[in-house]
Amino acid sequence: MLLSALKGVAALKNITARVAMPAQVLARSMQTAATEATPKDLVTKLRDQLRYYAIAEIAGRPLLITKNDKVIVNRLKDVKVGDVVKLDRVRELGSKDYAIKGRPYVDEKHFSISATVIEHTKSKLIRIVKKKRRKNYKRTIEHKQTHTVLRINQVEVNA
C-alpha cells in the first residue's frame, strides 16, 4: 500500500512538472520582453498598427470603443447636440497585437480621443409595478430613461 501511494505521488510530480514547465518559460519570455521595452517603444509599436481600440470611461462606465462607433450613455447634462467631447479617462489602449494598460488610466500624452454628441433621446416606456397581496395596495410608476448618443470621431495614438 505504501508503495502504491509513493507511485501516485511520483506520478503527480511528473504531471505537475510537465504542466508547470511551459508556464514558467512563457512567464520568463514575457518578463524579459516587458523589461527590454520602454514606454516610447511600446507606443511606437502600437502606432504602427492599422486600427485601435480603447476602453474609455464615459459617464463613469467603461466602454470599448473604436473609431466611428455610436455609443449610448446615460444623459450627459452639461453638453448640447453638436458639441465635441474629449475623452480623457482611458483604461486601456490597444490594437490586434499590442495593448497599453493604465494604472488606473493611460497617460493623456499617448492618445487623443474625441466624440460628437448626436442627440439626447429617451428610452422606451418603463413600467414599474408595486403590489402587496391581500392588502389592496397596487402602484404603477412609468418613466422614460434619458440617454445621450455619442459618435466617436477620433481614436489616435500619439508618438
ROBALUM-764060 format. One line per 3 residues: number of its first residue (from 1); their letters; for each residue x, y, z of N, C-alpha, C. Coordinates in nm, 3 decimals. Last residue first. Layout:
BEGIN
NUM = A = X/Y/Z/X/Y/Z/X/Y/Z; ... .
This chain:
BEGIN
159 = ANV = 0.263/5.967/-3.096/0.400/5.914/-3.081/0.481/6.000/-2.987; -0.070/5.893/-3.010/0.033/5.996/-3.034/0.170/5.937/-3.009; -0.331/5.736/-3.161/-0.219/5.714/-3.070/-0.112/5.814/-3.107 .
156 = EVQ = -0.680/5.810/-3.179/-0.544/5.822/-3.231/-0.442/5.794/-3.121; -0.987/5.816/-3.271/-0.910/5.735/-3.175/-0.769/5.729/-3.233; -1.260/6.023/-3.330/-1.117/6.006/-3.344/-1.065/5.916/-3.233 .
153 = NIR = -1.540/6.020/-3.299/-1.477/6.078/-3.418/-1.335/6.029/-3.439; -1.806/5.843/-3.194/-1.662/5.853/-3.171/-1.596/5.900/-3.301; -2.103/5.990/-3.109/-2.032/5.929/-3.221/-1.883/5.950/-3.198 .
150 = LVT = -2.350/5.936/-2.856/-2.221/5.993/-2.897/-2.168/5.917/-3.018; -2.650/6.014/-2.706/-2.588/5.932/-2.810/-2.463/6.006/-2.859; -2.784/5.993/-2.386/-2.709/6.076/-2.479/-2.640/5.983/-2.578 .
147 = HTQ = -3.109/5.940/-2.237/-2.978/5.896/-2.284/-2.915/6.003/-2.372; -3.351/5.888/-1.980/-3.289/5.976/-2.079/-3.147/5.928/-2.110; -3.621/5.662/-1.943/-3.485/5.695/-1.908/-3.424/5.782/-2.017 .
144 = KHE = -3.950/5.725/-1.863/-3.858/5.701/-1.973/-3.720/5.750/-1.931; -4.190/5.563/-1.642/-4.098/5.670/-1.680/-4.014/5.627/-1.801; -4.446/5.484/-1.414/-4.396/5.479/-1.551/-4.298/5.593/-1.574 .
141 = ITR = -4.573/5.287/-1.160/-4.487/5.402/-1.190/-4.434/5.382/-1.331; -4.847/5.183/-0.981/-4.779/5.171/-1.109/-4.703/5.301/-1.134; -4.943/5.001/-0.695/-4.898/5.128/-0.752/-4.825/5.100/-0.882 .
138 = KYN = -5.164/4.858/-0.472/-5.104/4.843/-0.604/-5.071/4.981/-0.659; -5.317/4.703/-0.215/-5.213/4.801/-0.244/-5.151/4.769/-0.379; -5.482/4.527/-0.069/-5.542/4.625/-0.159/-5.444/4.740/-0.190 .
135 = KRR = -5.366/4.322/0.058/-5.366/4.449/0.129/-5.431/4.561/0.048; -5.320/4.083/-0.080/-5.423/4.085/0.024/-5.427/4.216/0.103; -4.989/4.166/-0.173/-5.107/4.082/-0.183/-5.193/4.092/-0.057 .
132 = KKK = -4.876/4.459/-0.301/-4.874/4.376/-0.180/-5.003/4.295/-0.180; -4.682/4.593/-0.564/-4.806/4.530/-0.519/-4.781/4.451/-0.392; -4.571/4.803/-0.818/-4.554/4.764/-0.678/-4.686/4.708/-0.630 .
129 = VIR = -4.427/4.812/-1.131/-4.550/4.780/-1.058/-4.512/4.736/-0.919; -4.307/5.020/-1.376/-4.272/4.956/-1.251/-4.400/4.936/-1.172; -4.230/5.044/-1.711/-4.341/5.038/-1.615/-4.296/4.958/-1.494 .
126 = ILK = -4.084/5.254/-1.940/-4.057/5.150/-1.841/-4.168/5.157/-1.736; -4.088/5.325/-2.277/-4.158/5.344/-2.151/-4.133/5.224/-2.059; -3.758/5.348/-2.422/-3.899/5.310/-2.426/-3.958/5.325/-2.286 .
123 = SKT = -3.553/5.643/-2.365/-3.575/5.501/-2.391/-3.724/5.473/-2.401; -3.474/5.948/-2.536/-3.534/5.875/-2.425/-3.554/5.730/-2.464; -3.184/6.151/-2.624/-3.304/6.075/-2.653/-3.356/6.008/-2.526 .
120 = HEI = -2.991/6.379/-2.779/-3.038/6.342/-2.646/-3.173/6.275/-2.667; -2.737/6.318/-3.030/-2.872/6.353/-2.984/-2.889/6.317/-2.837; -2.457/6.341/-3.076/-2.552/6.331/-3.187/-2.691/6.374/-3.143 .
117 = VTA = -2.161/6.480/-2.983/-2.294/6.449/-2.932/-2.391/6.452/-3.049; -1.857/6.328/-3.075/-1.955/6.433/-3.101/-2.090/6.387/-3.047; -1.533/6.270/-2.931/-1.666/6.223/-2.969/-1.757/6.343/-2.988 .
114 = SIS = -1.186/6.176/-2.933/-1.292/6.276/-2.927/-1.422/6.215/-2.978; -0.870/6.109/-2.809/-0.999/6.051/-2.843/-1.104/6.159/-2.829; -0.535/6.058/-2.826/-0.635/6.164/-2.837/-0.764/6.099/-2.889 .
111 = FHK = -0.247/5.947/-2.630/-0.365/5.928/-2.715/-0.445/6.056/-2.727; -0.034/5.999/-2.458/-0.021/5.887/-2.552/-0.138/5.875/-2.649; -0.091/6.194/-2.275/0.000/6.232/-2.383/0.014/6.122/-2.488 .
108 = EDV = -0.248/6.082/-2.074/-0.313/6.154/-2.184/-0.220/6.190/-2.299; -0.180/5.752/-1.962/-0.142/5.893/-1.963/-0.197/5.961/-2.089; -0.448/5.540/-1.865/-0.334/5.565/-1.953/-0.307/5.715/-1.955 .
105 = YPR = -0.541/5.471/-1.523/-0.567/5.527/-1.656/-0.437/5.545/-1.733; -0.456/5.368/-1.283/-0.573/5.305/-1.344/-0.600/5.356/-1.485; -0.276/5.246/-1.513/-0.282/5.216/-1.369/-0.333/5.336/-1.295 .
102 = GKI = -0.348/5.106/-1.840/-0.319/5.212/-1.746/-0.328/5.164/-1.603; -0.198/4.920/-2.098/-0.294/4.925/-1.988/-0.250/5.032/-1.890; -0.178/4.886/-2.433/-0.120/4.963/-2.323/-0.228/4.972/-2.216 .
99 = AYD = -0.117/4.622/-2.665/-0.209/4.696/-2.578/-0.128/4.768/-2.471; -0.097/4.466/-2.990/-0.038/4.532/-2.875/-0.145/4.604/-2.794; -0.247/4.341/-3.197/-0.125/4.278/-3.146/-0.073/4.337/-3.015 .
96 = KSG = -0.476/4.494/-3.249/-0.482/4.348/-3.259/-0.364/4.283/-3.186; -0.450/4.748/-2.997/-0.480/4.705/-3.132/-0.485/4.553/-3.131; -0.529/4.989/-2.733/-0.463/4.878/-2.798/-0.506/4.856/-2.940 .
93 = LER = -0.557/5.100/-2.407/-0.546/5.145/-2.545/-0.473/5.036/-2.620; -0.749/5.137/-2.112/-0.663/5.054/-2.198/-0.669/5.107/-2.341; -0.876/5.346/-1.982/-0.813/5.240/-1.903/-0.715/5.158/-1.985 .
90 = VRD = -0.905/5.687/-2.006/-0.889/5.565/-2.084/-0.815/5.462/-2.000; -1.037/5.974/-1.986/-1.024/5.864/-1.891/-1.023/5.732/-1.968; -1.085/6.160/-2.182/-0.951/6.156/-2.124/-0.931/6.045/-2.023 .
87 = LKV = -1.244/6.266/-2.464/-1.244/6.157/-2.365/-1.102/6.140/-2.313; -1.400/6.560/-2.546/-1.271/6.493/-2.542/-1.276/6.389/-2.431; -1.675/6.630/-2.751/-1.631/6.593/-2.617/-1.497/6.521/-2.628 .
84 = VDG = -1.838/6.878/-2.923/-1.731/6.779/-2.933/-1.676/6.756/-2.792; -2.188/6.932/-2.978/-2.065/6.956/-2.903/-1.965/6.843/-2.925; -2.422/6.847/-3.098/-2.319/6.906/-3.183/-2.188/6.935/-3.111 .
81 = VKV = -2.630/6.919/-2.827/-2.617/6.848/-2.954/-2.516/6.921/-3.043; -2.443/6.990/-2.525/-2.553/7.013/-2.617/-2.528/6.933/-2.745; -2.372/6.897/-2.183/-2.336/6.908/-2.324/-2.462/6.927/-2.409 .
78 = DKL = -2.439/6.842/-1.919/-2.363/6.964/-1.946/-2.320/6.979/-2.092; -2.565/6.597/-1.886/-2.644/6.719/-1.876/-2.570/6.845/-1.921; -2.586/6.303/-2.037/-2.482/6.400/-2.001/-2.548/6.537/-2.003 .
75 = RNV = -2.764/6.011/-1.961/-2.771/6.151/-2.001/-2.654/6.233/-1.946; -2.578/5.712/-2.033/-2.675/5.788/-1.954/-2.659/5.936/-1.984; -2.503/5.643/-2.382/-2.469/5.650/-2.240/-2.583/5.720/-2.166 .
72 = IVK = -2.426/5.480/-2.671/-2.540/5.533/-2.596/-2.505/5.526/-2.448; -2.220/5.536/-2.949/-2.227/5.494/-2.810/-2.347/5.560/-2.743; -2.100/5.431/-3.249/-2.209/5.508/-3.190/-2.231/5.452/-3.050 .
69 = DNK = -1.772/5.455/-3.391/-1.873/5.385/-3.311/-1.981/5.483/-3.266; -1.561/5.575/-3.527/-1.693/5.574/-3.590/-1.798/5.493/-3.515; -1.304/5.382/-3.370/-1.343/5.498/-3.450/-1.477/5.472/-3.519 .
66 = TIL = -1.416/5.214/-3.069/-1.326/5.229/-3.183/-1.374/5.349/-3.262; -1.448/5.113/-2.724/-1.481/5.200/-2.838/-1.374/5.190/-2.946; -1.593/4.981/-2.448/-1.497/4.950/-2.552/-1.537/5.027/-2.677 .
63 = LPR = -1.638/5.159/-2.146/-1.694/5.115/-2.273/-1.581/5.088/-2.372; -1.708/5.195/-1.802/-1.610/5.163/-1.904/-1.677/5.107/-2.029; -1.879/5.474/-1.664/-1.885/5.334/-1.705/-1.782/5.306/-1.814 .
60 = GAI = -1.879/5.747/-1.608/-1.850/5.655/-1.500/-1.854/5.508/-1.537; -1.919/5.873/-1.853/-2.023/5.883/-1.750/-2.004/5.777/-1.643; -1.689/5.660/-1.982/-1.780/5.766/-2.020/-1.895/5.763/-1.921 .
57 = EAI = -1.373/5.542/-2.001/-1.481/5.565/-1.906/-1.562/5.684/-1.953; -1.264/5.321/-2.260/-1.274/5.455/-2.202/-1.389/5.460/-2.103; -1.059/5.132/-2.415/-1.158/5.111/-2.311/-1.161/5.241/-2.232 .
54 = AYY = -1.009/5.137/-2.766/-0.983/5.195/-2.633/-1.094/5.152/-2.539; -0.832/5.032/-3.059/-0.950/5.032/-2.972/-0.909/5.097/-2.841; -0.720/5.093/-3.394/-0.703/5.096/-3.250/-0.838/5.078/-3.182 .
51 = RLQ = -0.562/4.973/-3.694/-0.682/5.015/-3.619/-0.655/5.004/-3.470; -0.289/4.930/-3.778/-0.388/4.998/-3.861/-0.506/5.054/-3.782; 0.021/5.002/-3.598/-0.095/4.919/-3.630/-0.198/5.000/-3.709 .
48 = DRL = 0.212/5.182/-3.516/0.230/5.120/-3.646/0.113/5.032/-3.689; 0.144/5.242/-3.255/0.113/5.341/-3.358/0.126/5.282/-3.498; 0.255/5.030/-3.116/0.110/5.042/-3.124/0.069/5.137/-3.236 .
45 = KTV = 0.523/5.096/-3.143/0.473/4.968/-3.195/0.322/4.972/-3.212; 0.523/5.342/-3.006/0.553/5.340/-3.150/0.510/5.208/-3.213; 0.462/5.254/-2.748/0.369/5.344/-2.817/0.397/5.345/-2.967 .
42 = LDK = 0.689/5.100/-2.691/0.557/5.036/-2.695/0.456/5.123/-2.770; 0.887/5.296/-2.692/0.892/5.187/-2.790/0.756/5.120/-2.804; 0.806/5.446/-2.471/0.808/5.509/-2.603/0.811/5.404/-2.713 .
39 = PTA = 0.841/5.266/-2.257/0.706/5.310/-2.295/0.702/5.374/-2.434; 1.082/5.015/-2.363/1.047/5.137/-2.292/0.906/5.179/-2.334; 1.161/4.670/-2.326/1.094/4.777/-2.400/1.066/4.896/-2.309 .
36 = ETA = 1.271/4.487/-2.146/1.356/4.542/-2.250/1.294/4.664/-2.318; 1.069/4.404/-1.978/1.177/4.483/-1.920/1.264/4.547/-2.026; 0.901/4.259/-2.147/0.849/4.379/-2.082/0.962/4.465/-2.027 .
33 = ATQ = 1.060/4.045/-2.223/1.009/4.136/-2.326/0.962/4.266/-2.263; 1.102/3.921/-1.979/1.216/3.979/-2.049/1.170/4.075/-2.156; 0.840/3.844/-1.915/0.912/3.936/-1.828/1.030/4.000/-1.902 .
30 = MSR = 0.780/3.666/-2.123/0.701/3.788/-2.107/0.775/3.890/-2.021; 0.966/3.465/-2.078/0.973/3.541/-2.203/0.894/3.669/-2.194; 0.882/3.375/-1.823/1.015/3.432/-1.841/1.023/3.516/-1.968 .
27 = ALV = 0.626/3.279/-1.881/0.640/3.391/-1.788/0.777/3.456/-1.805; 0.693/3.064/-2.053/0.612/3.175/-2.102/0.628/3.298/-2.013; 0.831/2.902/-1.873/0.900/2.953/-1.991/0.826/3.073/-2.046 .
24 = QAP = 0.623/2.845/-1.693/0.743/2.913/-1.646/0.818/2.975/-1.764; 0.445/2.711/-1.861/0.402/2.836/-1.798/0.524/2.915/-1.749; 0.584/2.478/-1.933/0.556/2.580/-2.034/0.514/2.714/-1.973 .
21 = MAV = 0.607/2.353/-1.660/0.721/2.393/-1.741/0.686/2.497/-1.848; 0.373/2.265/-1.543/0.431/2.390/-1.495/0.542/2.440/-1.587; 0.320/2.019/-1.665/0.225/2.129/-1.682/0.290/2.262/-1.647 .
18 = RAT = 0.535/1.860/-1.591/0.507/1.880/-1.732/0.415/1.999/-1.756; 0.511/1.873/-1.313/0.634/1.923/-1.375/0.611/1.950/-1.524; 0.266/1.752/-1.272/0.278/1.894/-1.240/0.404/1.954/-1.303 .
15 = INK = 0.335/1.490/-1.355/0.230/1.565/-1.424/0.244/1.713/-1.398; 0.536/1.420/-1.170/0.566/1.423/-1.314/0.464/1.505/-1.390; 0.391/1.435/-0.930/0.505/1.524/-0.951/0.539/1.535/-1.099 .
12 = LAA = 0.206/1.230/-0.973/0.159/1.368/-0.960/0.273/1.467/-0.983; 0.380/1.010/-0.971/0.305/1.041/-1.093/0.254/1.185/-1.090; 0.467/1.019/-0.708/0.564/1.038/-0.815/0.494/1.074/-0.946 .
9 = VGK = 0.226/0.961/-0.578/0.291/1.090/-0.554/0.391/1.120/-0.665; 0.185/0.699/-0.672/0.086/0.804/-0.701/0.146/0.943/-0.684; 0.402/0.567/-0.560/0.390/0.575/-0.706/0.294/0.686/-0.747 .
6 = LAS = 0.333/0.594/-0.292/0.452/0.662/-0.340/0.451/0.673/-0.493; 0.109/0.428/-0.289/0.094/0.569/-0.256/0.213/0.650/-0.306; 0.224/0.183/-0.348/0.131/0.241/-0.445/0.108/0.389/-0.417 .
3 = LLM = 0.380/0.149/-0.116/0.445/0.156/-0.245/0.353/0.219/-0.351; 0.190/0.124/0.081/0.280/0.238/0.084/0.348/0.259/-0.051; 0.083/-0.120/0.000/0.000/0.000/0.000/0.087/0.126/0.000 .
